[in-house]
Amino acid sequence: MPHFSLQLSPQGPIVDAGMTVSTARQQALVAQNLAIPPPQIVRGLIDTGAGLSAVDPSVLQALGLNPTGEAEIFTPTTGGIPVKIPTYDVCIAILAGRTGDVHFISDTIQVTGASLTAQGLGYQVLIGRDILKSCILYFNGADGVFSLSY
């Protein structure tokens, strides 16, 4: 099973990720002789508390994406009442290890928008359980490392 291991950062398990428009969107753009937006290379936090992955609006804008649906989410501030938020179709690749190493590529998934950059957190993507469900995450806080198998 392919895997990689990295040091934990002060923010937690951080990885580089590449984001692209969905495969269907790429095909639609090609059919219209339009340019496919270049992949966006971003920092991502592996977040086991997030059911859906979330992406900063600046990344979604750079990819030229419009909402394709909506999801109901619960947060600590919604008081047990779900909030409907827009979703966007993307593909995410986890880049870890040596420059250029691609370790995991998702099929098209729906992500939500979340203002992460404005908060100065140092990452633009939350990698949630929608991606992690096809991985094995090993978190070793005592040694300051984590591993992801896929």
Secondary structure by P-SEA (a helix, b strand, c coil): ccccccccccccbbbbbbbbccaaaaaaaaaaccccccbbbbbbbbcccccbbbbcaaaaaaacccccbbbbbbccccccbbbbbbbbbbbbbbbccccccccccccbbbbbbcccccccccccccccccccccbbbbbccccccccccc
